[in-house]
Each structure stands twice: as structure tokens, then as C-alpha cells.
Amino acid sequence: MLHFAWPWMLACLPLPWILARWLPAAKPASAALFIPFADGVAEARDLPAARPWSRPRLLLLLATWLALVGAATRPQWLGDPQPVPTTGRRLLLAVDVSGSMATRDMAGNETRLQVVQQVAGDFIRRRHGDQVGLILFGTAPYVQAPLTADLATVREFLDEAVIGVAGRQTALGDAIGLAIKRLREAPARNRKKGDTVLVLLTDGSNTAGVMPPLEAAKLAASAGLKIYTIGVGAPADSGFFGLGGSRSDLDEDTLEAIARLTGGAYFRATDEEALQQVYARIDRLEPSAGRDQWYRPSAEWFMWPLGCALVLSIPAVWMERRQWT
């Protein structure tokens, strides 16, 4: 769509006519003025009078002026509206990629991590307007994706997570400590109490790291970081007379305490459907706070009428020179 950024410049269109109509004519020089080259001036009296402007030259000058005014209105071509998400909450996902996440007990033949990647990926997609970051942890935690509004990239990084990439053990406390560090590294003007949430997902207990989980939770509470904890994996099964059953190392007491200390909540997900319900509930508890804004990409077109004015001025100047030769 064509748009004029400065349409008020059209008021300059009648300016040449106004100047020609209302400006006083030039007065002849005073006879008392001494001119050292008076003889040359006397000879100049015999020159023929200036001829009036020709119609083609007037049309060229008029077209040049119209093109200049058109360029001054700053024409733009506006593209289709594009959504720009505003920053709402800052949400960190801490996902356990320790060795036990390779267990296939939640959805058919898929591992726990594969189920988490599918469900958490949909959760990320729904956080429109928020900044989302991703922390992967095993024996040690690391930031896979910093806080960003580019949700597609965060989801891609989650899909690329590999079991054991951070070690085979589980460092819950260190994962929380890294989230606190990322929070403190954010500029103070962007930090608001209660606007940062950590969703911590694991299938085990703390078996590695230097920071105890409950101590890390207390630091998180003082930093204004709310933590929602999710325990995944099928419940332990003792089997027939205690033989051959499945085993779960999940420390639910610690996960509940972490959530309670930080003002969050603890959820248990034993299968894919339960995990979907957990993330849907977190969506309701922490709704996306940002609202969509829209912008229209624009391309400046003023150079086209400006170039046209330049081209038209060349024959107009040539015709003027020819008139006086």
C-alpha cells in the first residue's frame, strides 16, 4: 500500500505561482551609481530583449517541481502487517538430560526425554509474548538457549538435546543456581519481582553438584525466582513378590520443598497425557503476560520522484541556455 509520510509538504505546490505573483519586480540600478565598466553596459543596451519562456520549457519546469514536491512528501510502500511479540514473563526451562531419562516407560517405545521434548515443545510454542530460555543439566548444568523471544529457536534447541550430553548424574541444586545466575545477569531495568519463572523437570534425585537443592531454593526465593517442579517417569513397581519390578529414584519430597520455598508448585507426570496436563496447568497459573504488537515493514520510494526531477531538469536547463545563445 502506498503511503505518504509527510503529506503536508503538498502545501508547497503553489509556491512558484505565489512568488511570481506577489514578489515585487526587480528595480533598475540608480543612475548615480558609478560603474567602472560603463562602456560595456552601454553596449549591452543594444542586446535583444529576453524572449518569453517557451511552452515546452514551462511544462518541464512544472513537472520538475511536481516531482520535487512528490519526493518531499516521502512516499513509502507499506508491506503486510507483521506481529512483534512484546516481552512479558521471563521463563526458564531446566530439563534433566541425565542417563535415567533414556527409560522408556511413559509413552510406548519413546524415552522420557523424547516425551518431554514433544510436550515441552508445545508449551514453548504457546508462550507467545514471553522470553524463554533453556537449561540442560545432568552432572553439570549449562545454558542451551539464553532468554529470548525467538521461541522457534528455543524449541529447536530442546529438540536437539541428547541424553548424557551434560553427564549421567543429576545436579538439581546446580541447575537452580545457574538459573539464579542468569537472572542476576539480566539488566536491572528489565528485572521485575515475580516476572521470572523456572520450570524444573527431572526424573531423579540430586546425585551431583556442589549446591544442595534446598539451599539453592532459598537463594531463588530471595532473588524473586518462582520454581515449578515436575517429576516425570512411571511410579516404581515392585513386581511379583518384590522381584523384577521397575525402580524410581525420584525425590518427590525435595521437589515439593523447592516449589514450596519459592512460591511455586510441584507436579507429578507418569505418562505423556499427565505431562500435557501439567504444562497446561502451568500455562493457567502463569499466563503469557505479553500482548502482540504489529508493525508494517516500509520501503522508501522518495528516490524515484527525486531522480525524475533530476532527469527533467537537464533538458529544462539546456533549453534555457539555448534561448540565450
Secondary structure, DSSP 4 states (H G I P E B T S, - for coil): -EEES-GGGGGGTTHHHHHHHHSPPPPPPPTT---TTHHHHHHHTTSPPPPPPPHHHHHHHHHHHHHHHHHHT-EEEE---EEEEPP--EEEEEEE-SGGGG---SBTTB-HHHHHHHHHHHHHHH-TTSEEEEEEESSSEEEEEEEES-HHHHHHHHHT--TTTT-SS--HHHHHHHHHHHHHHS-GGG--TT-EEEEEEESS---S-SS-HHHHHHHHHHTTEEEEEEEESPPP--EETTEE-------HHHHHHHHHHHT--EEEESSHHHHHHHHHHHHHHS-----EEEE--EEE-THHHHHHHHHHHHHHHHHHHHHT-
